[in-house]
Amino acid sequence: MDAQLIAFTGVSAGLVAMPGADFTVVVRNALVSRRAGIACALGIGAGLLVHVALAVVGITAVLAAVPALFRALQVVGGVYVLYLGVQTLRQPHSPVGNPQGGPTARPLRQGFVTNALNPKVSVTFVSVLPQFVPAGAPALPRTLLLALIMVAVALVWFQVVALLVDRLGRWLRRPRVARGVTAVTGAALTVFGSALLAGPLRALLRAL
């Protein structure tokens, strides 16, 4: 592995580990069960593959160049994350669940939609990946390799988060602790959703 790939892997780890909607929705599902947390993490990986496809075919460059399209995706993604936050806050006293888990379709879908509808991920791909393509190197295979490294880092990180939350499950599922963690998780999702909506709303107000 060349020095640029090593450096990019480190940068990817830093970007992926930054707390955000993906992290919060994994924690939210891992509190239900290990299976739900892992499924949610896999959903995030699948969402990242959407951004990989967009980056490879160059659509993300169009996304960055067309503010209206970017804002529309921000609104859709923000509304969905905000919905998850409100739903979580509305049920702070509900039982957290059991470690055996249940159906995985919903957490898988939540992870996928939360990531896939976040246009900032696409912009991150567009802005970061070109910096690690050596001059004169074929852009397409290198970009694809870098994008897949980021996906792999994300899959490992969010699986670790899900397993760690499950490992601490007995303590986290105590009624008082569970209520606190659920409230914090719901508030965090609400904040992240509101932040995604703030940009296009400010742009709309400036246009009026």
Phi, psi and chi 1 to 4 in degrees:
 res  aa     phi    psi   chi1   chi2   chi3   chi4
   1 MET       -  127.3 -176.8  179.7  -69.8      -
   2 ASP   -77.2  169.3   60.1   44.9      -      -
   3 ALA   -61.2  -36.5      -      -      -      -
   4 GLN   -65.8  -38.1  -82.3 -164.0  -35.6      -
   5 LEU   -67.1  -38.9  -72.4 -177.9      -      -
   6 ILE   -63.0  -44.8  -65.6  173.5      -      -
   7 ALA   -63.4  -41.8      -      -      -      -
   8 PHE   -65.4  -38.2  177.0   75.9      -      -
   9 THR   -60.5  -41.0  -57.6      -      -      -
  10 GLY   -64.5  -43.1      -      -      -      -
  11 VAL   -62.4  -42.9  170.1      -      -      -
  12 SER   -60.5  -43.1  -63.5      -      -      -
  13 ALA   -60.4  -41.5      -      -      -      -
  14 GLY   -64.8  -43.5      -      -      -      -
  15 LEU   -65.9  -43.8  -69.9  171.6      -      -
  16 VAL   -66.6  -38.0  167.1      -      -      -
  17 ALA   -77.6  -11.0      -      -      -      -
  18 MET   -62.7  129.1  -70.6  176.7   61.9      -
  19 PRO   -58.5  134.9  -22.7   34.0      -      -
  20 GLY  -164.4 -164.9      -      -      -      -
  21 ALA   -62.8  -39.0      -      -      -      -
  22 ASP   -60.1  -49.5  -71.0  -15.9      -      -
  23 PHE   -58.1  -45.6  177.1   86.0      -      -
  24 THR   -66.9  -39.7  -52.0      -      -      -
  25 VAL   -72.1  -29.0   80.4      -      -      -
  26 VAL   -67.3  -45.9  168.7      -      -      -
  27 VAL   -59.7  -44.3  171.9      -      -      -
  28 ARG   -56.0  -43.9  175.9 -177.8 -172.8  -90.3
  29 ASN   -79.5  -34.2  -80.0  -77.5      -      -
  30 ALA   -66.0  -25.3      -      -      -      -
  31 LEU   -68.0  -24.5  -77.5  171.2      -      -
  32 VAL   -75.6  -49.5  174.6      -      -      -
  33 SER  -170.0  162.8   71.0      -      -      -
  34 ARG   -60.7  -43.7  178.2 -171.1  -58.0 -179.4
  35 ARG   -60.8  -42.4 -176.3 -179.1  -60.2  175.1
  36 ALA   -65.2  -41.7      -      -      -      -
  37 GLY   -63.5  -43.7      -      -      -      -
  38 ILE   -65.8  -41.4  -69.3  175.2      -      -
  39 ALA   -62.1  -41.6      -      -      -      -
  40 CYS   -63.0  -42.1 -175.3      -      -      -
  41 ALA   -61.7  -40.2      -      -      -      -
  42 LEU   -65.2  -36.0  -68.1  174.2      -      -
  43 GLY   -62.6  -39.6      -      -      -      -
  44 ILE   -63.8  -41.6  -71.1  171.5      -      -
  45 GLY   -59.8  -40.9      -      -      -      -
  46 ALA   -65.5  -38.3      -      -      -      -
  47 GLY   -63.1  -39.2      -      -      -      -
  48 LEU   -63.3  -33.4  -78.9  170.1      -      -
  49 LEU   -63.6  -30.7  -70.7  176.3      -      -
  50 VAL   -62.3  -45.0  172.5      -      -      -
  51 HIS   -67.2  -33.4  -62.8  -69.8      -      -
  52 VAL   -61.4  -47.5  169.2      -      -      -
  53 ALA   -60.1  -42.2      -      -      -      -
  54 LEU   -64.0  -41.9  -68.4  173.7      -      -
  55 ALA   -65.0  -42.0      -      -      -      -
  56 VAL   -65.4  -39.5  168.9      -      -      -
  57 VAL   -88.4   -2.5  -59.7      -      -      -
  58 GLY    87.3    5.0      -      -      -      -
  59 ILE   -67.6  -29.6  -65.7  177.5      -      -
  60 THR   -64.5  -28.9   47.5      -      -      -
  61 ALA   -65.2  -38.9      -      -      -      -
  62 VAL   -65.7  -40.7  176.3      -      -      -
  63 LEU   -58.8  -43.1 -177.2   66.5      -      -
  64 ALA   -70.1  -27.2      -      -      -      -
  65 ALA   -88.8  -13.1      -      -      -      -
  66 VAL  -116.0   93.5 -177.4      -      -      -
  67 PRO   -56.2  -37.5  -24.9   35.3      -      -
  68 ALA   -62.7  -40.7      -      -      -      -
  69 LEU   -68.6  -42.1  177.5   57.5      -      -
  70 PHE   -59.8  -45.0 -179.7   80.7      -      -
  71 ARG   -66.6  -36.4  -69.0  177.5 -167.0  135.4
  72 ALA   -62.3  -43.1      -      -      -      -
  73 LEU   -67.9  -34.8  -74.5  176.4      -      -
  74 GLN   -61.0  -42.5  -85.4 -172.6  -53.5      -
  75 VAL   -63.2  -47.6  169.2      -      -      -
  76 VAL   -62.0  -48.3  175.3      -      -      -
  77 GLY   -65.1  -40.7      -      -      -      -
  78 GLY   -63.8  -41.9      -      -      -      -
  79 VAL   -62.6  -41.2  167.0      -      -      -
  80 TYR   -66.8  -45.6 -178.2   75.9      -      -
  81 VAL   -65.4  -39.4  174.4      -      -      -
  82 LEU   -62.4  -39.3 -171.4   60.1      -      -
  83 TYR   -60.9  -44.2  164.2   78.4      -      -
  84 LEU   -62.1  -40.5  -69.7  179.2      -      -
  85 GLY   -64.1  -45.2      -      -      -      -
  86 VAL   -64.8  -42.3  171.4      -      -      -
  87 GLN   -60.6  -38.5  -74.0  -66.5   99.0      -
  88 THR   -68.7  -43.4  -57.5      -      -      -
  89 LEU   -66.7  -27.8  -72.0  172.9      -      -
  90 ARG   -74.3  -14.9  -73.8 -179.6   59.5 -171.6
  91 GLN  -126.7   49.5  -59.2  174.6   -9.3      -
  92 PRO   -69.2  -18.2   28.2  -35.2      -      -
  93 HIS  -104.4    5.2  -57.0  -64.1      -      -
  94 SER   -75.5  152.4   60.7      -      -      -
  95 PRO   -62.1  143.4   20.7  -30.6      -      -
  96 VAL   -73.9  -32.1  176.2      -      -      -
  97 GLY   129.2 -169.6      -      -      -      -
  98 ASN  -128.3  156.1   61.7   75.5      -      -
  99 PRO   -67.8  -12.6   16.9  -23.6      -      -
 100 GLN   -76.1  -27.0  -61.0  -52.5  -48.8      -
 101 GLY    79.4  174.8      -      -      -      -
 102 GLY  -137.1 -144.8      -      -      -      -
 103 PRO   -58.6  143.2  -23.2   34.3      -      -
 104 THR  -103.0   -5.7   57.6      -      -      -
 105 ALA   -61.9  -43.6      -      -      -      -
 106 ARG   -66.0  -50.8  179.7  175.2  -65.1  178.8
 107 PRO   -62.2  -35.7   15.5  -28.1      -      -
 108 LEU   -61.0  -44.9 -176.4   71.0      -      -
 109 ARG   -66.0  -40.5 -176.7  173.8   63.4 -112.0
 110 GLN   -62.7  -44.2  -73.2 -178.6   -2.0      -
 111 GLY   -62.4  -43.9      -      -      -      -
 112 PHE   -63.3  -51.5  174.4   78.4      -      -
 113 VAL   -66.1  -41.6  174.9      -      -      -
 114 THR   -57.3  -41.8  -61.8      -      -      -
 115 ASN   -81.2  -46.5 -174.5  -86.1      -      -
 116 ALA   -63.9  -31.2      -      -      -      -
 117 LEU   -90.8   10.1  -69.6 -176.4      -      -
 118 ASN   -98.3  101.5 -173.1   -9.0      -      -
 119 PRO   -67.0  -19.1   26.1  -34.5      -      -
 120 LYS   -64.7  -26.5  -68.4 -176.1  178.4  179.8
 121 VAL   -66.3  -42.8  178.9      -      -      -
 122 SER   -62.7  -42.6  -72.7      -      -      -
 123 VAL   -64.7  -35.7  173.4      -      -      -
 124 THR   -62.0  -42.7  -61.8      -      -      -
 125 PHE   -59.1  -46.2  -87.8   98.5      -      -
 126 VAL   -65.8  -38.9  170.0      -      -      -
 127 SER   -83.0  -30.8   59.3      -      -      -
 128 VAL   -93.8  -44.6  174.4      -      -      -
 129 LEU   -58.4  -44.3  -94.0   59.0      -      -
 130 PRO   -59.5  -24.9  -25.6   36.3      -      -
 131 GLN   -68.7  -17.2  -59.9  179.9   37.9      -
 132 PHE  -112.6   19.0  -66.2   89.7      -      -
 133 VAL  -100.9  111.7  177.3      -      -      -
 134 PRO   -60.0  146.9  -19.8   31.8      -      -
 135 ALA   -59.3  130.7      -      -      -      -
 136 GLY    87.4  -10.7      -      -      -      -
 137 ALA   -80.1  147.1      -      -      -      -
 138 PRO   -58.2  123.8  -21.0   32.1      -      -
 139 ALA   -69.0  -42.0      -      -      -      -
 140 LEU   -63.3  -55.9 -179.5   59.2      -      -
 141 PRO   -63.7  -35.5   18.7  -29.8      -      -
 142 ARG   -67.6  -43.8 -177.8   71.6  172.2 -165.5
 143 THR   -61.5  -42.4  -59.8      -      -      -
 144 LEU   -62.8  -42.7 -179.9   58.6      -      -
 145 LEU   -61.6  -46.0  173.9   61.2      -      -
 146 LEU   -62.5  -42.9  -66.7  171.6      -      -
 147 ALA   -63.2  -41.1      -      -      -      -
 148 LEU   -69.4  -31.0  -69.2  177.5      -      -
 149 ILE   -62.4  -43.4  -72.5  174.7      -      -
 150 MET   -63.9  -39.3 -174.5  173.0  -75.1      -
 151 VAL   -62.7  -44.0  172.8      -      -      -
 152 ALA   -63.2  -42.1      -      -      -      -
 153 VAL   -61.4  -43.4  169.7      -      -      -
 154 ALA   -63.6  -42.6      -      -      -      -
 155 LEU   -61.6  -44.0  -79.9  172.5      -      -
 156 VAL   -64.2  -47.3  171.0      -      -      -
 157 TRP   -61.3  -49.9  168.0 -112.6      -      -
 158 PHE   -72.8  -27.6  -70.6  116.2      -      -
 159 GLN   -66.0  -41.8  -65.0  -76.6   -8.9      -
 160 VAL   -61.7  -43.6  168.1      -      -      -
 161 VAL   -59.7  -46.8  169.7      -      -      -
 162 ALA   -61.6  -43.9      -      -      -      -
 163 LEU   -69.1  -36.1  -67.9  173.6      -      -
 164 LEU   -66.6  -44.1 -178.9   59.4      -      -
 165 VAL   -61.5  -41.9  171.1      -      -      -
 166 ASP   -65.5  -37.3  179.5   72.4      -      -
 167 ARG   -61.8  -37.0 -174.3   75.0  174.3  178.2
 168 LEU   -89.7   11.4  -61.6  172.9      -      -
 169 GLY   -55.3  -41.9      -      -      -      -
 170 ARG   -59.5  -41.9  179.4  176.0  -61.7  179.9
 171 TRP   -73.9  -42.8  178.5   74.8      -      -
 172 LEU   -67.9  -24.1  -69.0  172.3      -      -
 173 ARG   -90.7    2.4  -67.5 -175.4 -177.7   98.3
 174 ARG   -60.7  137.6  -67.6  176.7 -179.3  175.3
 175 PRO   -48.3  -48.0  -28.4   35.5      -      -
 176 ARG   -68.0  -43.7 -178.9  177.8  -62.7  179.2
 177 VAL   -66.2  -42.6  177.3      -      -      -
 178 ALA   -60.5  -41.7      -      -      -      -
 179 ARG   -63.0  -41.8  -73.9 -165.7  -64.0  -90.9
 180 GLY   -65.9  -45.7      -      -      -      -
 181 VAL   -65.1  -41.1  172.5      -      -      -
 182 THR   -63.6  -41.6  -57.5      -      -      -
 183 ALA   -64.2  -43.1      -      -      -      -
 184 VAL   -65.4  -41.8  170.0      -      -      -
 185 THR   -62.8  -46.2  -57.6      -      -      -
 186 GLY   -61.7  -42.0      -      -      -      -
 187 ALA   -64.6  -40.7      -      -      -      -
 188 ALA   -64.0  -45.2      -      -      -      -
 189 LEU   -61.6  -39.4  -74.8  170.3      -      -
 190 THR   -63.3  -41.8  -58.0      -      -      -
 191 VAL   -65.3  -44.9  168.7      -      -      -
 192 PHE   -64.4  -41.0  -66.9  135.2      -      -
 193 GLY   -63.8  -42.3      -      -      -      -
 194 SER   -63.8  -37.8  -60.3      -      -      -
 195 ALA   -64.5  -39.4      -      -      -      -
 196 LEU   -64.8  -33.1  -76.1  173.6      -      -
 197 LEU   -80.7  -23.8  -70.8  171.5      -      -
 198 ALA   -62.6  -42.0      -      -      -      -
 199 GLY   -58.5  -57.0      -      -      -      -
 200 PRO   -64.6  -30.8   16.9  -29.3      -      -
 201 LEU   -68.5  -39.4  -72.2  177.8      -      -
 202 ARG   -63.7  -40.8  -78.0 -163.5  -60.6  -93.8
 203 ALA   -62.8  -39.5      -      -      -      -
 204 LEU   -64.8  -42.6  178.5   61.1      -      -
 205 LEU   -64.7  -37.1  -70.0  173.6      -      -
 206 ARG   -67.4  -31.1  -75.5 -163.4  -62.9  -92.2
 207 ALA   -75.6  -21.3      -      -      -      -
 208 LEU   -76.1      -  -65.4  177.3      -      -
